[in-house]
Amino acid sequence: MQSPAIPPSTERREGVVIEHDVNLKPYNTFGLPATARRLVRIREELDVRRVVDHPELGRAPKFVLGGGSNLVLTKDVDAVVLKMEIQGLAVEEREDCWIVEAGAGVPWHEAVAWSLAQGVPGLENLALIPGTVGAAPVQNIGAYGIELKDRLENVDVVDLTTGRRVTLPASVCRFGYRDSVFKQTGYGGLAGKSVITKVRLRCPKPWQPQLGYLDLERKMADTGIAAPDARQVFEWVCEIRSAKLPDPARIGNAGSFFKNPVVSAEQCRDIIARDPHIVHYPMADGSFKLAAGWLIDACGWKGKSVGGAAVYEKQALVLVNRGEARGAEVVTLARAIQESVYGRFGIRLEPEPVVV
């Protein structure tokens, strides 16, 4: 159970400003109540090294917090919270591409919009995704045919034990569907061991629009624009996302709550035989991706709730906070949905957000 909110206190020790008993409700897009026992704002890479070298904080577990858009808080956080606020945007033009460099604390959508304003296309399909730049590689964010891995050049990472910085190319980040080495805890995984401080994105030349997605194809048909430019694609993506997903500033949520499950061709055939209308997409390796939102909707969950947590009426893939939800209610609702979908389709849905 979360402790009652109390005013935070601040102290400076060994060159580090430590905030105590910080209310995390404003720092997670679900708007869930929780308290950080200790929080340090990271505004430059040197701040990470100061924490690592700190006689007390250096030995303590760390919890990296970006925009809080992929997070379900069920309890207070005893680990030292590193609130990533590193800013900065820059672009370098090369013969075959543009390299966009962004601080880990820059809001992701801000980086996309800024790049486009600089005349750099290539990120427009990823518009309006909540969260920070530093969290984007962790989750390998993706939308409308593009994933972060398709645009990543490299990342600067600081080891949370030694304070040493290394630059990791995209090739070693072990990207998967909503997964990366930064989420992995097994052999070679960096979850809890490092923090991303800077990200460099590679936007190739010549620009090629990525339009092979049903919603974008509908926009082309409705507008009669057969060859949209990057700005047009950006605006379409923003319109589509705004229509489907609630604004976290108005309705607390963490975006898509479940990953779209991937099944074998045989499994897909079996499911189609029972449910011919199931939404599915062929993958390059012969497997099929199923629409998790369709599966949830087919089980009758749209609009249902547990306490203050509910399934969004307009999009079954999104769980929302109706006002005073607690993390435990979100988890209870999510588990009930998982059991329901498994009971009907034999498929286990995997949550996208990190549950703490």
C-alpha positions as CSV (number, residue, x, y, z in Angstrom):
1,M,0.0,0.0,0.0
2,Q,1.2,3.5,-0.8
3,S,2.0,5.8,2.0
4,P,0.0,9.1,2.3
5,A,1.3,12.0,0.3
6,I,3.6,14.2,2.3
7,P,5.5,17.3,1.1
8,P,8.9,16.3,-0.3
9,S,12.1,17.6,1.4
10,T,15.3,18.3,-0.4
11,E,18.9,18.0,0.7
12,R,22.3,18.3,-1.0
13,R,25.0,15.8,-0.1
14,E,28.3,15.1,-1.9
15,G,27.2,17.4,-4.8
16,V,23.9,15.5,-5.3
17,V,20.5,17.1,-4.8
18,I,18.2,14.4,-3.2
19,E,14.5,14.9,-3.0
20,H,12.7,12.8,-0.4
21,D,9.2,11.4,-0.4
22,V,8.3,12.6,-3.9
23,N,4.7,12.1,-5.1
24,L,5.1,10.1,-8.4
25,K,1.5,10.6,-9.5
26,P,2.4,13.5,-11.8
27,Y,5.3,11.5,-13.2
28,N,3.4,8.6,-14.6
29,T,0.8,8.9,-17.4
30,F,-1.5,6.5,-15.7
31,G,-1.8,8.9,-12.8
32,L,-1.3,6.2,-10.3
33,P,-0.4,7.1,-6.7
34,A,3.1,6.2,-5.3
35,T,5.9,7.8,-3.5
36,A,9.6,7.8,-4.3
37,R,11.6,7.6,-1.1
38,R,14.6,9.3,-2.8
39,L,14.6,11.0,-6.2
40,V,17.5,12.7,-8.1
41,R,16.9,14.7,-11.3
42,I,19.4,13.9,-14.0
43,R,20.0,17.0,-16.1
44,E,23.4,16.0,-17.5
45,E,25.4,12.9,-17.8
46,L,27.7,14.0,-15.0
47,D,24.7,13.8,-12.6
48,V,24.6,10.0,-13.2
49,R,28.3,9.8,-12.3
50,R,27.7,11.8,-9.2
51,V,25.0,9.4,-8.1
52,V,27.2,6.4,-8.8
53,D,30.1,7.9,-6.8
54,H,27.9,9.0,-3.9
55,P,28.8,7.1,-0.7
56,E,25.1,6.3,0.1
57,L,23.3,6.4,-3.3
58,G,26.0,4.6,-5.2
59,R,25.3,1.3,-3.4
60,A,21.5,1.6,-3.5
61,P,19.3,0.0,-6.2
62,K,18.4,2.5,-9.0
63,F,15.1,3.0,-10.8
64,V,15.2,5.0,-14.1
65,L,12.2,7.2,-14.8
66,G,11.6,8.9,-18.1
67,G,8.1,10.1,-19.0
68,G,6.4,7.4,-17.0
69,S,4.3,6.4,-20.0
70,N,5.1,2.7,-19.9
71,L,4.7,2.2,-16.2
72,V,2.2,0.7,-13.7
73,L,3.0,1.7,-10.1
74,T,1.5,-0.6,-7.5
75,K,3.6,0.5,-4.5
76,D,6.1,3.0,-3.3
77,V,9.6,3.0,-4.8
78,D,12.4,2.3,-2.4
79,A,15.1,2.4,-5.0
80,V,16.7,5.7,-5.9
81,V,14.7,7.2,-8.7
82,L,16.7,8.7,-11.4
83,K,14.4,11.2,-13.1
84,M,15.8,11.7,-16.6
85,E,15.7,15.3,-17.7
86,I,18.7,15.6,-20.0
87,Q,17.7,18.0,-22.9
88,G,19.2,19.0,-26.2
89,L,18.5,18.4,-29.9
90,A,20.9,18.6,-32.8
91,V,21.1,17.4,-36.4
92,E,24.1,16.5,-38.6
93,E,23.5,16.1,-42.3
94,R,25.6,13.4,-44.1
95,E,25.6,12.3,-47.7
96,D,23.3,9.4,-47.2
97,C,21.4,10.3,-44.1
98,W,20.7,12.8,-41.3
99,I,21.8,12.0,-37.8
100,V,19.4,13.4,-35.1
101,E,21.0,13.6,-31.6
102,A,18.7,14.0,-28.6
103,G,19.1,14.0,-24.9
104,A,17.4,11.2,-23.0
105,G,14.9,13.6,-21.3
106,V,13.5,15.2,-24.4
107,P,9.9,14.2,-25.0
108,W,9.8,11.7,-27.9
109,H,7.1,13.6,-29.9
110,E,9.0,16.8,-29.4
111,A,12.0,15.2,-31.1
112,V,9.9,14.0,-34.0
113,A,8.3,17.4,-34.6
114,W,11.6,19.2,-34.2
115,S,13.3,17.0,-36.7
116,L,10.6,17.5,-39.2
117,A,10.8,21.3,-38.7
118,Q,14.5,21.1,-39.5
119,G,13.7,19.4,-42.8
120,V,14.5,15.9,-41.6
121,P,11.9,13.3,-42.6
122,G,11.9,9.7,-41.4
123,L,10.4,9.7,-37.9
124,E,6.9,10.8,-38.8
125,N,5.3,7.4,-38.4
126,L,6.4,7.5,-34.8
127,A,4.7,10.8,-34.0
128,L,2.6,11.3,-30.9
129,I,4.1,8.3,-29.0
130,P,4.3,9.3,-25.4
131,G,7.5,9.1,-23.3
132,T,11.0,10.3,-23.6
133,V,13.7,9.8,-26.1
134,G,15.8,7.8,-23.6
135,A,13.0,5.3,-23.1
136,A,12.4,4.8,-26.9
137,P,15.2,2.3,-27.4
138,V,14.3,0.4,-24.2
139,Q,10.9,-0.4,-25.4
140,N,11.8,-0.4,-29.1
141,I,8.8,1.8,-29.7
142,G,6.9,1.3,-33.0
143,A,3.9,2.4,-35.0
144,Y,2.5,2.3,-38.5
145,G,5.2,0.1,-40.0
146,I,8.3,1.6,-38.3
147,E,10.2,0.6,-35.1
148,L,12.8,2.5,-33.3
149,K,15.4,-0.1,-34.3
150,D,14.8,0.9,-37.9
151,R,16.1,4.4,-37.2
152,L,18.6,4.0,-34.3
153,E,22.3,4.8,-35.0
154,N,23.6,4.4,-31.5
155,V,23.0,5.3,-27.8
156,D,25.2,6.7,-25.0
157,V,24.9,4.5,-22.0
158,V,26.3,5.0,-18.5
159,D,27.0,2.0,-16.3
160,L,25.2,2.4,-12.9
161,T,28.0,0.5,-11.1
162,T,31.1,2.1,-12.5
163,G,29.8,5.4,-14.0
164,R,31.6,4.6,-17.2
165,R,30.0,5.8,-20.5
166,V,30.0,3.6,-23.6
167,T,28.4,4.2,-27.0
168,L,26.4,1.2,-28.2
169,P,25.5,0.8,-31.9
170,A,22.1,-0.4,-32.8
171,S,23.5,-3.8,-33.8
172,V,24.2,-4.8,-30.2
173,C,20.9,-3.7,-28.7
174,R,19.2,-7.0,-29.2
175,F,16.0,-5.5,-30.4
176,G,12.8,-7.5,-30.6
177,Y,9.1,-6.7,-30.6
178,R,8.8,-4.1,-27.8
179,D,12.0,-5.4,-26.4
180,S,15.7,-4.6,-26.2
181,V,18.9,-5.4,-24.2
182,F,17.9,-2.5,-21.9
183,K,14.8,-4.5,-20.8
184,Q,16.4,-7.9,-20.5
185,T,17.6,-9.3,-17.2
186,G,19.3,-12.5,-18.4
187,Y,22.8,-13.1,-19.7
188,G,24.1,-9.8,-21.1
189,G,20.9,-7.9,-20.3
190,L,21.3,-4.3,-19.1
191,A,18.0,-3.9,-17.2
192,G,18.8,-2.1,-14.0
193,K,22.5,-2.0,-14.8
194,S,22.7,1.1,-17.0
195,V,20.9,4.3,-18.1
196,I,20.7,5.8,-21.6
197,T,21.8,9.5,-21.6
198,K,21.8,10.3,-25.3
199,V,20.3,8.8,-28.5
200,R,21.3,9.2,-32.1
201,L,18.8,8.5,-34.8
202,R,19.6,7.8,-38.5
203,C,17.1,9.1,-41.0
204,P,18.1,7.7,-44.4
205,K,18.3,9.5,-47.8
206,P,16.4,9.5,-50.0
207,W,13.3,9.6,-47.9
208,Q,10.7,6.9,-48.6
209,P,7.3,7.1,-47.1
210,Q,6.1,4.1,-45.1
211,L,2.4,3.8,-46.0
212,G,1.7,0.1,-45.8
213,Y,-0.8,0.3,-43.0
214,L,-4.5,0.2,-43.3
215,D,-5.3,3.4,-41.5
216,L,-2.8,5.3,-43.6
217,E,-4.1,3.7,-46.8
218,R,-7.6,4.9,-45.8
219,K,-6.2,8.5,-45.3
220,M,-4.8,8.4,-48.8
221,A,-8.1,7.2,-50.2
222,D,-10.2,9.7,-48.3
223,T,-8.0,12.7,-49.1
224,G,-7.1,11.7,-52.7
225,I,-3.4,12.3,-51.8
226,A,-1.5,9.4,-53.5
227,A,2.0,10.7,-52.7
228,P,2.0,12.4,-49.3
229,D,5.1,14.2,-48.1
230,A,6.5,13.6,-44.6
231,R,4.6,16.5,-43.1
232,Q,1.3,15.0,-44.4
233,V,2.2,11.6,-43.0
234,F,3.0,13.2,-39.6
235,E,-0.4,14.9,-39.5
236,W,-2.2,11.8,-40.5
237,V,-0.5,9.7,-37.8
238,C,-1.3,12.4,-35.2
239,E,-5.0,12.4,-36.3
240,I,-5.2,8.6,-36.2
241,R,-3.6,8.3,-32.8
242,S,-5.6,11.1,-31.3
243,A,-8.8,9.4,-32.5
244,K,-7.9,6.0,-31.1
245,L,-6.0,6.8,-27.9
246,P,-7.0,9.0,-25.0
247,D,-4.8,12.0,-24.1
248,P,-3.0,11.1,-20.8
249,A,-3.4,14.7,-19.7
250,R,-7.2,14.1,-19.6
251,I,-7.5,10.3,-19.0
252,G,-4.7,8.4,-17.3
253,N,-3.4,5.6,-19.4
254,A,-0.2,3.9,-20.6
255,G,-1.1,3.6,-24.3
256,S,-1.4,0.1,-25.7
257,F,-1.4,-2.2,-22.6
258,F,-0.8,-5.5,-24.3
259,K,1.6,-6.6,-27.1
260,N,0.1,-7.9,-30.2
261,P,0.7,-11.7,-30.0
262,V,2.7,-13.5,-32.7
263,V,1.5,-17.0,-33.5
264,S,2.6,-19.7,-36.0
265,A,0.8,-20.1,-39.3
266,E,-0.8,-23.3,-38.0
267,Q,-2.1,-21.6,-34.9
268,C,-3.5,-18.7,-37.0
269,R,-5.3,-21.2,-39.3
270,D,-6.9,-22.9,-36.3
271,I,-8.1,-19.6,-34.8
272,I,-9.4,-18.3,-38.1
273,A,-11.4,-21.6,-38.5
274,R,-13.2,-20.7,-35.2
275,D,-13.2,-16.9,-35.6
276,P,-13.0,-16.0,-39.3
277,H,-13.1,-12.3,-38.6
278,I,-10.0,-12.2,-36.4
279,V,-7.6,-9.3,-37.4
280,H,-4.2,-10.8,-38.3
281,Y,-1.1,-9.7,-40.2
282,P,1.5,-11.9,-42.0
283,M,5.1,-11.6,-40.8
284,A,8.2,-12.0,-42.9
285,D,9.2,-15.2,-41.2
286,G,5.8,-16.9,-42.0
287,S,4.2,-16.3,-38.6
288,F,1.2,-14.1,-38.0
289,K,0.7,-11.1,-35.7
290,L,-2.8,-10.9,-34.1
291,A,-4.5,-7.7,-33.1
292,A,-4.6,-7.9,-29.2
293,G,-7.3,-5.2,-29.2
294,W,-9.6,-7.4,-31.4
295,L,-9.1,-10.4,-29.1
296,I,-10.0,-8.4,-26.0
297,D,-13.0,-6.8,-27.7
298,A,-14.2,-10.2,-28.9
299,C,-14.2,-11.3,-25.2
300,G,-16.5,-8.5,-24.3
301,W,-14.1,-6.4,-22.2
302,K,-14.6,-3.0,-23.8
303,G,-15.9,-0.5,-21.2
304,K,-15.6,-3.0,-18.3
305,S,-13.8,-2.0,-15.1
306,V,-12.2,-3.1,-11.8
307,G,-12.4,-0.3,-9.3
308,G,-11.1,2.9,-10.9
309,A,-9.3,1.0,-13.7
310,A,-11.3,0.3,-17.0
311,V,-11.0,-0.8,-20.6
312,Y,-11.2,2.2,-22.8
313,E,-14.6,2.4,-24.6
314,K,-13.0,3.4,-27.9
315,Q,-10.1,1.0,-28.0
316,A,-10.0,-2.3,-26.1
317,L,-6.2,-2.4,-26.1
318,V,-6.0,0.6,-23.8
319,L,-6.6,0.4,-20.0
320,V,-7.5,3.7,-18.4
321,N,-7.7,5.4,-15.0
322,R,-11.2,6.7,-14.4
323,G,-9.9,9.1,-11.8
324,E,-8.7,7.4,-8.6
325,A,-7.4,4.0,-9.8
326,R,-4.7,2.3,-7.9
327,G,-2.0,0.2,-9.5
328,A,-3.4,-3.0,-8.0
329,E,-6.7,-2.5,-9.7
330,V,-5.0,-2.0,-13.1
331,V,-3.1,-5.3,-12.5
332,T,-6.2,-7.1,-11.4
333,L,-8.1,-6.0,-14.6
334,A,-5.2,-6.9,-16.8
335,R,-4.9,-10.4,-15.4
336,A,-8.7,-10.9,-15.8
337,I,-8.4,-9.9,-19.4
338,Q,-5.4,-12.3,-19.9
339,E,-7.3,-15.2,-18.5
340,S,-10.4,-14.4,-20.6
341,V,-8.4,-14.2,-23.8
342,Y,-6.5,-17.4,-23.0
343,G,-9.7,-19.2,-22.2
344,R,-11.3,-18.4,-25.6
345,F,-8.3,-18.3,-27.9
346,G,-5.5,-20.2,-26.1
347,I,-3.3,-17.1,-26.4
348,R,-1.4,-15.5,-23.5
349,L,-1.4,-11.7,-23.8
350,E,1.8,-10.1,-22.6
351,P,1.6,-6.6,-21.0
352,E,3.7,-3.8,-22.5
353,P,4.1,-1.6,-19.4
354,V,6.6,-2.3,-16.6
355,V,4.8,-3.2,-13.3
356,V,6.5,-2.0,-10.2
